Amino acid sequence: MTNILVPLDFSEHASNALQVAAVIAQQQNATITVIHMLGLSEAVLAKNEIQEQEEANYYLKQAKKRFKPFLDKPYLKGISINKIVQNYKNFNELNTIAYEEHSDLIVMGSHGTSGFNELFFGSNTEKVVRSANIPVLIIKNPNPNFKVEKILFACSFQDDAIAALKKIKAFAEIFSAKLKLIYINTPDNFLSMLEVQEKISKFLFKAMEADQMVDIYNDYSVEQGLFNYSRKEKIDIMAIATHGRKGISNFLIGSIGEDLANHADHPILTVTL
């Protein structure tokens, strides 16, 4: 890992993300690129060219001034940091910056206090997750002792999850972390042990990952299963797949709710299918 991209809005949540990015950067000897995306209003941009330039420069200077105190953190010492301030019209532009900076990972903060859907939908986090071509690590809470030893992939075991598995496995290998897939068997969608094992075997055969560890866990809902299993096994990161512009995988919509989002303190890694 050579470069980590961290979008900043100078909030406490952004600070949490930056701290985790710093831990990763130190482990990987990577550079951090911090970006503040202004999002100047159409009212500013609709003015004449001179006025527009003057106001744009004013906001740029104000943003740059905020970098110095925000980045004056002990945990950032010794880490090379690139600073970018840019106006944007849509979050797809973050992909361009990630490409130009050769970024391997986006780390960003999110409160997620109103349930799992709120963590993504209708937020800047959602926009980044949907448009990003590289993995996005979402940090909810301060995590000074961040580590990556155990990663759990909430897998659908459908064919379109194979690409996601490859990306998550590559991420795990960077940290020499143990990756485990999980199938939550619930009363509403109950399968016999033989049926579950057959479903998993077919998926792993197609993915050419016959040795991949998979756990089968019984619970009343997918949400409860993931929460209880993560707590029991002391999972460091929950990994999930997204369908790009369509958002979070259908496997998760409607099943991952407030309980997991509000109580699972571990970070969430998203990859696009």
C-alpha positions as a Markdown table, in Angstrom:
| # | Residue | x | y | z |
|---|---|---|---|---|
| 1 | Met | 0.0 | 0.0 | 0.0 |
| 2 | Thr | 1.6 | 3.3 | -1.1 |
| 3 | Asn | -1.0 | 6.0 | -0.7 |
| 4 | Ile | -4.1 | 6.4 | 1.5 |
| 5 | Leu | -6.8 | 9.0 | 0.5 |
| 6 | Val | -8.6 | 10.7 | 3.4 |
| 7 | Pro | -11.5 | 13.1 | 2.6 |
| 8 | Leu | -11.6 | 15.8 | 5.3 |
| 9 | Asp | -14.4 | 18.1 | 6.5 |
| 10 | Phe | -12.5 | 19.0 | 9.6 |
| 11 | Ser | -15.0 | 17.2 | 11.8 |
| 12 | Glu | -14.4 | 14.8 | 14.7 |
| 13 | His | -15.4 | 11.9 | 12.4 |
| 14 | Ala | -12.8 | 13.0 | 9.9 |
| 15 | Ser | -10.2 | 13.1 | 12.7 |
| 16 | Asn | -11.1 | 9.5 | 13.7 |
| 17 | Ala | -10.6 | 8.4 | 10.1 |
| 18 | Leu | -7.3 | 10.3 | 9.9 |
| 19 | Gln | -6.0 | 8.6 | 13.0 |
| 20 | Val | -6.7 | 5.1 | 11.5 |
| 21 | Ala | -5.1 | 6.2 | 8.2 |
| 22 | Ala | -2.0 | 7.2 | 10.1 |
| 23 | Val | -1.8 | 3.8 | 11.8 |
| 24 | Ile | -2.0 | 2.1 | 8.4 |
| 25 | Ala | 0.4 | 4.5 | 6.8 |
| 26 | Gln | 3.0 | 3.8 | 9.5 |
| 27 | Gln | 2.5 | 0.0 | 9.1 |
| 28 | Gln | 2.7 | 0.2 | 5.3 |
| 29 | Asn | 5.3 | 3.1 | 5.0 |
| 30 | Ala | 2.6 | 4.8 | 2.9 |
| 31 | Thr | 1.8 | 8.5 | 2.1 |
| 32 | Ile | -1.5 | 10.1 | 3.2 |
| 33 | Thr | -3.3 | 12.4 | 0.8 |
| 34 | Val | -5.9 | 14.6 | 2.6 |
| 35 | Ile | -8.5 | 16.3 | 0.5 |
| 36 | His | -11.0 | 18.9 | 1.4 |
| 37 | Met | -13.8 | 19.1 | -1.2 |
| 38 | Leu | -15.3 | 22.6 | -1.2 |
| 39 | Gly | -18.4 | 22.1 | -3.2 |
| 40 | Leu | -18.8 | 25.9 | -3.9 |
| 41 | Ser | -22.4 | 26.8 | -4.5 |
| 42 | Glu | -23.9 | 27.6 | -7.9 |
| 43 | Ala | -24.5 | 31.1 | -6.5 |
| 44 | Val | -20.8 | 31.7 | -6.2 |
| 45 | Leu | -20.0 | 30.1 | -9.6 |
| 46 | Ala | -22.8 | 32.0 | -11.3 |
| 47 | Lys | -21.1 | 35.4 | -10.7 |
| 48 | Asn | -18.9 | 37.1 | -13.3 |
| 49 | Glu | -15.5 | 35.6 | -13.8 |
| 50 | Ile | -13.6 | 38.1 | -11.6 |
| 51 | Gln | -16.0 | 37.8 | -8.7 |
| 52 | Glu | -16.1 | 34.1 | -9.1 |
| 53 | Gln | -12.3 | 33.8 | -9.0 |
| 54 | Glu | -12.0 | 36.1 | -6.0 |
| 55 | Glu | -14.6 | 34.2 | -4.0 |
| 56 | Ala | -13.1 | 30.8 | -5.0 |
| 57 | Asn | -9.7 | 32.0 | -3.9 |
| 58 | Tyr | -11.0 | 33.2 | -0.6 |
| 59 | Tyr | -12.6 | 29.8 | 0.2 |
| 60 | Leu | -9.5 | 28.0 | -0.9 |
| 61 | Lys | -7.3 | 30.1 | 1.3 |
| 62 | Gln | -9.7 | 29.6 | 4.3 |
| 63 | Ala | -9.7 | 25.8 | 3.8 |
| 64 | Lys | -5.9 | 25.7 | 3.5 |
| 65 | Lys | -5.6 | 27.6 | 6.8 |
| 66 | Arg | -7.6 | 25.0 | 8.5 |
| 67 | Phe | -5.2 | 22.2 | 7.4 |
| 68 | Lys | -2.4 | 23.3 | 9.7 |
| 69 | Pro | -4.1 | 23.0 | 13.1 |
| 70 | Phe | -6.1 | 20.0 | 12.0 |
| 71 | Leu | -3.0 | 18.1 | 10.9 |
| 72 | Asp | -1.0 | 19.1 | 13.9 |
| 73 | Lys | -1.4 | 15.6 | 15.6 |
| 74 | Pro | 1.3 | 13.6 | 17.3 |
| 75 | Tyr | 0.2 | 10.4 | 15.4 |
| 76 | Leu | 1.0 | 12.1 | 12.1 |
| 77 | Lys | 4.6 | 12.7 | 12.9 |
| 78 | Gly | 7.0 | 11.1 | 10.4 |
| 79 | Ile | 4.2 | 10.5 | 7.8 |
| 80 | Ser | 4.4 | 12.2 | 4.4 |
| 81 | Ile | 1.1 | 14.1 | 3.8 |
| 82 | Asn | -0.1 | 15.6 | 0.6 |
| 83 | Lys | -2.8 | 18.3 | 0.9 |
| 84 | Ile | -5.5 | 19.0 | -1.7 |
| 85 | Val | -8.3 | 21.6 | -1.7 |
| 86 | Gln | -10.6 | 21.3 | -4.6 |
| 87 | Asn | -14.1 | 22.3 | -5.7 |
| 88 | Tyr | -16.3 | 19.5 | -6.9 |
| 89 | Lys | -19.5 | 18.9 | -8.7 |
| 90 | Asn | -19.9 | 15.2 | -7.9 |
| 91 | Phe | -18.1 | 12.6 | -5.9 |
| 92 | Asn | -16.9 | 10.7 | -9.0 |
| 93 | Glu | -14.1 | 13.3 | -9.1 |
| 94 | Leu | -12.7 | 11.6 | -6.0 |
| 95 | Asn | -11.9 | 8.6 | -8.3 |
| 96 | Thr | -9.8 | 10.9 | -10.5 |
| 97 | Ile | -7.9 | 12.1 | -7.5 |
| 98 | Ala | -7.4 | 8.6 | -6.2 |
| 99 | Tyr | -6.0 | 7.6 | -9.7 |
| 100 | Glu | -3.7 | 10.6 | -9.9 |
| 101 | Glu | -2.4 | 10.0 | -6.3 |
| 102 | His | -2.1 | 6.2 | -6.9 |
| 103 | Ser | -4.3 | 5.7 | -3.9 |
| 104 | Asp | -4.9 | 2.1 | -2.7 |
| 105 | Leu | -7.5 | 2.9 | -0.1 |
| 106 | Ile | -10.0 | 5.6 | 0.9 |
| 107 | Val | -10.5 | 6.1 | 4.7 |
| 108 | Met | -13.3 | 8.3 | 5.8 |
| 109 | Gly | -15.4 | 8.9 | 8.9 |
| 110 | Ser | -19.1 | 8.5 | 9.4 |
| 111 | His | -21.4 | 8.8 | 12.5 |
| 112 | Gly | -23.9 | 6.1 | 11.5 |
| 113 | Thr | -26.0 | 6.9 | 14.5 |
| 114 | Ser | -29.4 | 6.3 | 12.9 |
| 115 | Gly | -28.8 | 2.7 | 11.8 |
| 116 | Phe | -27.0 | 0.9 | 9.0 |
| 117 | Asn | -28.8 | 2.5 | 6.2 |
| 118 | Glu | -28.1 | 6.0 | 7.6 |
| 119 | Leu | -24.4 | 5.1 | 7.6 |
| 120 | Phe | -24.6 | 5.0 | 3.8 |
| 121 | Phe | -27.7 | 6.4 | 2.3 |
| 122 | Gly | -28.2 | 10.1 | 1.8 |
| 123 | Ser | -24.8 | 11.0 | 3.0 |
| 124 | Asn | -21.4 | 11.8 | 1.7 |
| 125 | Thr | -20.2 | 8.4 | 2.8 |
| 126 | Glu | -22.8 | 6.8 | 0.5 |
| 127 | Lys | -21.7 | 8.9 | -2.4 |
| 128 | Val | -18.1 | 7.9 | -2.0 |
| 129 | Val | -18.9 | 4.3 | -1.4 |
| 130 | Arg | -21.0 | 4.2 | -4.6 |
| 131 | Ser | -18.5 | 5.9 | -6.8 |
| 132 | Ala | -15.2 | 4.6 | -5.5 |
| 133 | Asn | -13.2 | 2.2 | -7.7 |
| 134 | Ile | -10.9 | 1.3 | -4.7 |
| 135 | Pro | -11.8 | -0.1 | -1.3 |
| 136 | Val | -13.3 | 2.4 | 1.2 |
| 137 | Leu | -12.7 | 1.9 | 4.9 |
| 138 | Ile | -15.4 | 3.6 | 7.1 |
| 139 | Ile | -14.5 | 4.6 | 10.6 |
| 140 | Lys | -17.2 | 5.4 | 13.1 |
| 141 | Asn | -15.4 | 5.9 | 16.4 |
| 142 | Pro | -11.9 | 6.8 | 17.7 |
| 143 | Asn | -9.7 | 3.8 | 17.2 |
| 144 | Pro | -6.1 | 4.7 | 18.4 |
| 145 | Asn | -5.3 | 0.9 | 18.8 |
| 146 | Phe | -6.5 | 0.1 | 15.3 |
| 147 | Lys | -5.4 | -3.3 | 14.0 |
| 148 | Val | -6.2 | -5.6 | 11.2 |
| 149 | Glu | -6.0 | -9.2 | 12.3 |
| 150 | Lys | -9.5 | -10.6 | 11.7 |
| 151 | Ile | -11.7 | -9.6 | 8.7 |
| 152 | Leu | -15.2 | -10.9 | 8.3 |
| 153 | Phe | -16.8 | -10.9 | 4.8 |
| 154 | Ala | -20.6 | -10.9 | 5.0 |
| 155 | Cys | -20.9 | -12.8 | 1.7 |
| 156 | Ser | -24.0 | -13.4 | -0.3 |
| 157 | Phe | -22.4 | -16.5 | -1.9 |
| 158 | Gln | -23.8 | -15.4 | -5.3 |
| 159 | Asp | -21.7 | -15.3 | -8.4 |
| 160 | Asp | -21.3 | -11.5 | -8.4 |
| 161 | Ala | -19.6 | -11.7 | -5.0 |
| 162 | Ile | -16.6 | -13.5 | -6.4 |
| 163 | Ala | -14.9 | -10.3 | -7.6 |
| 164 | Ala | -15.6 | -8.8 | -4.1 |
| 165 | Leu | -14.0 | -11.8 | -2.4 |
| 166 | Lys | -10.8 | -11.4 | -4.5 |
| 167 | Lys | -10.5 | -7.7 | -3.6 |
| 168 | Ile | -11.1 | -8.3 | 0.1 |
| 169 | Lys | -8.7 | -11.2 | 0.1 |
| 170 | Ala | -6.0 | -9.0 | -1.4 |
| 171 | Phe | -6.7 | -6.4 | 1.3 |
| 172 | Ala | -6.4 | -9.0 | 4.0 |
| 173 | Glu | -3.1 | -10.3 | 2.6 |
| 174 | Ile | -1.6 | -6.8 | 2.8 |
| 175 | Phe | -2.0 | -6.9 | 6.5 |
| 176 | Ser | -1.4 | -10.7 | 6.9 |
| 177 | Ala | -4.9 | -10.8 | 8.4 |
| 178 | Lys | -7.2 | -13.8 | 8.7 |
| 179 | Leu | -10.2 | -13.6 | 6.3 |
| 180 | Lys | -13.3 | -15.5 | 7.1 |
| 181 | Leu | -16.6 | -15.7 | 5.2 |
| 182 | Ile | -19.8 | -16.2 | 7.0 |
| 183 | Tyr | -23.3 | -17.5 | 6.1 |
| 184 | Ile | -26.1 | -16.5 | 8.5 |
| 185 | Asn | -28.8 | -19.1 | 8.6 |
| 186 | Thr | -32.1 | -17.6 | 9.7 |
| 187 | Pro | -35.6 | -18.9 | 10.3 |
| 188 | Asp | -37.0 | -16.8 | 7.5 |
| 189 | Asn | -34.6 | -18.2 | 4.9 |
| 190 | Phe | -33.7 | -21.4 | 6.5 |
| 191 | Leu | -31.5 | -24.0 | 4.7 |
| 192 | Ser | -30.5 | -27.4 | 5.9 |
| 193 | Met | -26.8 | -27.9 | 6.7 |
| 194 | Leu | -26.5 | -29.9 | 3.5 |
| 195 | Glu | -28.0 | -27.1 | 1.4 |
| 196 | Val | -25.9 | -24.5 | 3.0 |
| 197 | Gln | -22.7 | -26.5 | 2.5 |
| 198 | Glu | -23.6 | -27.2 | -1.1 |
| 199 | Lys | -24.3 | -23.4 | -1.7 |
| 200 | Ile | -20.9 | -22.5 | -0.2 |
| 201 | Ser | -19.0 | -25.3 | -2.0 |
| 202 | Lys | -20.4 | -24.2 | -5.4 |
| 203 | Phe | -19.4 | -20.6 | -4.7 |
| 204 | Leu | -15.9 | -21.4 | -3.6 |
| 205 | Phe | -15.4 | -23.7 | -6.6 |
| 206 | Lys | -16.3 | -21.0 | -9.0 |
| 207 | Ala | -14.2 | -18.5 | -7.1 |
| 208 | Met | -11.3 | -21.0 | -7.1 |
| 209 | Glu | -10.9 | -20.5 | -3.4 |
| 210 | Ala | -11.5 | -24.1 | -2.1 |
| 211 | Asp | -9.4 | -23.5 | 1.0 |
| 212 | Gln | -11.2 | -20.4 | 2.1 |
| 213 | Met | -12.5 | -20.5 | 5.7 |
| 214 | Val | -16.3 | -20.2 | 6.0 |
| 215 | Asp | -18.4 | -20.3 | 9.1 |
| 216 | Ile | -22.1 | -21.1 | 9.2 |
| 217 | Tyr | -23.9 | -19.3 | 12.0 |
| 218 | Asn | -27.5 | -19.7 | 13.1 |
| 219 | Asp | -29.4 | -16.7 | 14.4 |
| 220 | Tyr | -32.9 | -15.0 | 14.3 |
| 221 | Ser | -31.8 | -12.5 | 11.7 |
| 222 | Val | -28.7 | -11.7 | 9.5 |
| 223 | Glu | -28.3 | -8.5 | 11.5 |
| 224 | Gln | -28.2 | -10.3 | 14.9 |
| 225 | Gly | -26.0 | -13.0 | 13.5 |
| 226 | Leu | -23.4 | -10.7 | 12.2 |
| 227 | Phe | -23.4 | -8.6 | 15.4 |
| 228 | Asn | -23.2 | -11.6 | 17.7 |
| 229 | Tyr | -20.6 | -13.4 | 15.6 |
| 230 | Ser | -18.4 | -10.3 | 15.3 |
| 231 | Arg | -18.5 | -9.7 | 19.0 |
| 232 | Lys | -17.8 | -13.4 | 19.8 |
| 233 | Glu | -14.9 | -13.7 | 17.5 |
| 234 | Lys | -13.5 | -10.2 | 18.1 |
| 235 | Ile | -13.6 | -9.2 | 14.5 |
| 236 | Asp | -11.6 | -6.1 | 13.5 |
| 237 | Ile | -13.2 | -5.2 | 10.2 |
| 238 | Met | -16.6 | -6.1 | 8.7 |
| 239 | Ala | -16.3 | -6.3 | 4.9 |
| 240 | Ile | -19.3 | -5.9 | 2.6 |
| 241 | Ala | -19.8 | -5.6 | -1.2 |
| 242 | Thr | -21.7 | -2.8 | -3.0 |
| 243 | His | -23.3 | -2.6 | -6.4 |
| 244 | Gly | -21.7 | 0.7 | -7.3 |
| 245 | Arg | -24.5 | 3.2 | -8.1 |
| 246 | Lys | -27.1 | 0.8 | -6.8 |
| 247 | Gly | -25.5 | 1.0 | -3.4 |
| 248 | Ile | -25.2 | -1.8 | -0.8 |
| 249 | Ser | -25.6 | -5.3 | -2.0 |
| 250 | Asn | -29.1 | -6.7 | -2.0 |
| 251 | Phe | -27.9 | -9.3 | 0.5 |
| 252 | Leu | -27.7 | -6.5 | 3.1 |
| 253 | Ile | -30.5 | -4.1 | 2.3 |
| 254 | Gly | -33.4 | -4.6 | 4.6 |
| 255 | Ser | -31.6 | -7.0 | 6.9 |
| 256 | Ile | -28.7 | -5.0 | 8.4 |
| 257 | Gly | -30.3 | -2.6 | 10.7 |
| 258 | Glu | -29.8 | -0.3 | 13.6 |
| 259 | Asp | -28.5 | -2.9 | 16.0 |
| 260 | Leu | -25.4 | -3.7 | 14.0 |
| 261 | Ala | -24.8 | -0.2 | 12.9 |
| 262 | Asn | -25.1 | 1.3 | 16.4 |
| 263 | His | -23.3 | -1.4 | 18.4 |
| 264 | Ala | -20.7 | -2.8 | 16.0 |
| 265 | Asp | -17.8 | -0.5 | 16.8 |
| 266 | His | -15.4 | -2.1 | 14.3 |
| 267 | Pro | -14.7 | -0.4 | 11.0 |
| 268 | Ile | -16.5 | -1.4 | 7.8 |
| 269 | Leu | -14.7 | -2.1 | 4.5 |
| 270 | Thr | -16.7 | -1.7 | 1.3 |
| 271 | Val | -15.6 | -2.9 | -2.2 |
| 272 | Thr | -17.6 | -2.5 | -5.4 |
| 273 | Leu | -18.7 | -5.5 | -7.4 |
